[in-house]
Amino acid sequence: MDAPTKPSIEEFEIAEACLPGAGLGGYALADEIRFVFSHGRGPRFWDTDGKEYIDYTGGAGALILGHSHPAVVAAAQAQTARGMHMFGALNDQAIRLAKRLVDDIPCAEKIAYATTGSEATAYAMRLARAFTGKDKVMKFEGAYHGNHDYALVSTFPTALGNYPVGQADTGGQPAATRGTMMIAPYNDLEAAMRLAEAHADELAALIVEPVQRIIEGQPEFLAGLRALCDRLGLVLIFDEVVTGYRIAYGGAQAVLGITPDLASFGKVIGGSGALSAVAGKAEIIDLADPAKKGQPEYAYLNGTLHGNPVAAAATLATLDELARPGTYDRLNAACTEFCGEAQKVLDRHGLPAIAANVGSLWQFLFMERPPRSQADMMAGDGAAMKRLDTEMMKRGQYMLPGVRRFFSCVHGQAEVDETLSALDESCRAVAA
Ligand SMILES: Cc1ncc(COP(=O)(O)O)c(C=O)c1O
């Protein structure tokens, strides 16, 4: 392994002086568990003090092949040597990837590139508004659709909903923007129908995560939303930024057999790089055709890094790996088996917690049964959950306290054994 770069104590001082909360975004780890990432390989990484971790945060879900998979590194390096960026004109990698995504994703008659998952959901909402000529979008309480002003409504509600009125998740959000979002409870088809019918004349779209955080979308709920959108002439958007190529090759829609009108993809399809996409019906995606500039329905989708060739090459290599027969059966079964073993440890220590998983998404939750709604999530013991996760972090298991986490294709028996042993010690610490 590479030598440690610089003692973390010096790096924290610089970070504290230069970064808000000494973090890179929405998370700043408590002093007792903070670290500075140095380098990773497969399911593991090392901090700048040389401490080893097993990575279950997995780049917020992007690292389905673990750190620096050799095929992905080779593809990115080869393209880096050929040219790292191109703007305003096509590049061969972006064309090959577009064809691949159109072939793979059930709803994808066409795709439009973006850079992040947030941009992809913002684009999907804009396309839906341009297509229907209506302003409002319904989202579900507790769903995360990214960092933009339309998305940050009732993602982290402090109280359950006054549906369809949403709560602001952030300062700096215009009230007028928040007013264009409608909130409904997840997995509650009747409530969604009632609210959508009452606002059908102003509603453009419904956006939904097929798996909302760690809550499995009930197939009859998702199918009911499809029927509702068909009946009322609304655009159904699946936010597959997490579930895309994670639950199944091509996305959750490939196994659900429910085809949305639009879907946002990011994370896994970035191949660890800055690439995301909106996929969907050609008549909607084509509203972004630059030839339509000047027409009222033209939807402006444009960004410096859209279709970046290095990210596209890395993604193509990632998809080649994921397309190997049996990949998802193995990945999902390995995570389910791990959670089964973890449950035995939790039970042995008498902790009132479950090791919940949906495919390769998993989390320890202090509740009796897998959650179906944001209400269930809020009824769980969040403080106990964070205490257990923090103990796991102290033992080299990288899982953001209280946040859903990921298994990857390269987590094997050695990682499972170490993690279960860390869980045993962590449960003892928590129980004490
Ligand atoms: C379902 C979902 N949508 C959108 C996003 C935003 O993606 P990004 O962080 O790449 O902007 C996320 C990120 O976690 C997500 O989980």
The ligand as an SDF file (V2000), in Angstrom:
LIG
                    3D

 16 16  0  0  0  0  0  0  0  0999 V2000
  -32.4720    9.4240   -5.4920 C   0  0  0  0  0  0  0  0  0  0  0  0
  -31.4650   10.5210   -5.6860 C   0  0  0  0  0  0  0  0  0  0  0  0
  -31.7090   11.4690   -6.6020 N   0  0  0  0  0  0  0  0  0  0  0  0
  -30.8390   12.4690   -6.8440 C   0  0  0  0  0  0  0  0  0  0  0  0
  -29.6550   12.5570   -6.1440 C   0  0  0  0  0  0  0  0  0  0  0  0
  -28.6940   13.6720   -6.4070 C   0  0  0  0  0  0  0  0  0  0  0  0
  -27.5400   13.1910   -7.0330 O   0  0  0  0  0  0  0  0  0  0  0  0
  -26.1870   14.0360   -6.9540 P   0  0  0  0  0  0  0  0  0  0  0  0
  -25.7160   13.9820   -5.5320 O   0  0  0  0  0  0  0  0  0  0  0  0
  -25.2780   13.3270   -7.9120 O   0  0  0  0  0  0  0  0  0  0  0  0
  -26.4960   15.4050   -7.3990 O   0  0  0  0  0  0  0  0  0  0  0  0
  -29.3600   11.5920   -5.1670 C   0  0  0  0  0  0  0  0  0  0  0  0
  -28.0890   11.6570   -4.3980 C   0  0  0  0  0  0  0  0  0  0  0  0
  -27.8990   11.0060   -3.4060 O   0  0  0  0  0  0  0  0  0  0  0  0
  -30.2930   10.5650   -4.9210 C   0  0  0  0  0  0  0  0  0  0  0  0
  -30.0730    9.6500   -3.9650 O   0  0  0  0  0  0  0  0  0  0  0  0
  1  2  1  0
  2  3  1  0
  2 15  2  0
  3  4  2  0
  4  5  1  0
  5  6  1  0
  5 12  2  0
  6  7  1  0
  7  8  1  0
  8  9  2  0
  8 10  1  0
  8 11  1  0
 12 13  1  0
 12 15  1  0
 13 14  2  0
 15 16  1  0
M  END
$$$$
